[in-house]
Amino acid sequence: MARPVTPPIAADTIIELVDRPGRPIVLIERKYPPPGYAIPGGFMDVGETVEQAAVREALEETGLHVRLTVLLGVYSDPARDPRGQTVSVVYVAEAEGEPEAHDDARALAIYPLDALPSPLAFDHARILDDYRRWRETGQLPGPSV
């Protein structure tokens, strides 16, 4: 039986800086197209779990060692990535320290939820809206069909 053709899987991590008031988050400015600000993350490597990919990508792009706390959701709209269909597994994580832009990040900055930059890449505006609701209510987003 032939192996099925499936979309790539990405692991993204909303990094809360727990050593700062209000637990602001880290966003990167993308070095490569599509342009915009993004939640740190990237594609899984063969042989690793999604959780390992999320931790690795956070470290590679921000220099931060993160602790995953919550699975926010799985985002799979076929149009979410202009480069082609991609499934993203999004975690919330905690970290301390001073992030630095590395790897695929042109730059990075720390943002409170009420002052996010624009434009946000991919479907990250939707993801960050879901994250904001989770922080305010404790309710995880439900499936969108």
Backbone hydrogen bonds, N-H to C=O, Kabsch-Sander energy under -0.5 kcal/mol:
donor,donor_aa,acceptor,acceptor_aa,energy
6,T,4,P,-0.6
10,A,87,V,-3.4
11,A,42,G,-3.0
12,D,89,V,-2.4
13,T,40,P,-2.9
14,I,91,Y,-3.0
15,I,13,T,-0.9
15,I,26,V,-0.5
16,E,14,I,-0.7
16,E,93,A,-3.1
17,L,24,P,-2.9
18,V,16,E,-1.1
18,V,95,A,-1.9
19,D,95,A,-0.6
20,R,17,L,-1.2
23,R,20,R,-1.8
25,I,111,Y,-2.8
26,V,15,I,-1.3
27,L,109,A,-2.4
28,I,38,A,-2.7
29,E,107,A,-3.4
30,R,28,I,-0.6
30,R,36,G,-2.7
31,K,104,D,-2.4
37,Y,119,P,-2.7
38,A,28,I,-2.8
42,G,11,A,-1.7
44,M,9,I,-2.4
48,E,45,D,-1.7
53,A,49,T,-2.3
54,A,50,V,-2.4
55,V,51,E,-2.2
56,R,52,Q,-2.7
57,E,53,A,-3.0
58,A,54,A,-2.1
59,L,55,V,-2.1
60,E,56,R,-3.0
61,E,57,E,-2.3
62,T,58,A,-2.2
63,G,59,L,-2.0
64,L,58,A,-0.7
66,V,64,L,-0.7
67,R,94,E,-2.2
68,L,66,V,-0.5
69,T,92,V,-3.1
70,V,92,V,-1.6
72,L,70,V,-0.9
72,L,90,V,-1.7
73,G,90,V,-1.6
75,Y,88,S,-3.1
76,S,74,V,-0.5
80,R,77,D,-2.5
84,G,81,D,-1.8
87,V,8,P,-2.6
88,S,75,Y,-2.8
89,V,10,A,-2.8
90,V,73,G,-3.1
90,V,88,S,-0.6
91,Y,12,D,-2.7
91,Y,89,V,-0.5
92,V,70,V,-2.8
93,A,14,I,-2.7
94,E,67,R,-2.2
95,A,16,E,-2.0
100,E,62,T,-2.9
102,H,61,E,-1.9
105,A,102,H,-2.4
106,R,29,E,-2.9
106,R,104,D,-0.6
107,A,29,E,-1.1
109,A,27,L,-2.2
111,Y,25,I,-3.0
115,A,112,P,-1.9
116,L,113,L,-0.5
121,A,37,Y,-3.3
124,H,121,A,-2.3
127,I,123,D,-2.0
128,L,124,H,-2.5
129,D,125,A,-1.9
130,D,126,R,-2.4
131,Y,127,I,-2.4
132,R,128,L,-2.5
133,R,129,D,-2.4
134,W,130,D,-2.3
135,R,131,Y,-2.6
136,E,132,R,-2.2
137,T,133,R,-2.8
138,G,134,W,-2.6
139,Q,133,R,-0.5
140,L,138,G,-0.5
145,V,143,P,-0.6
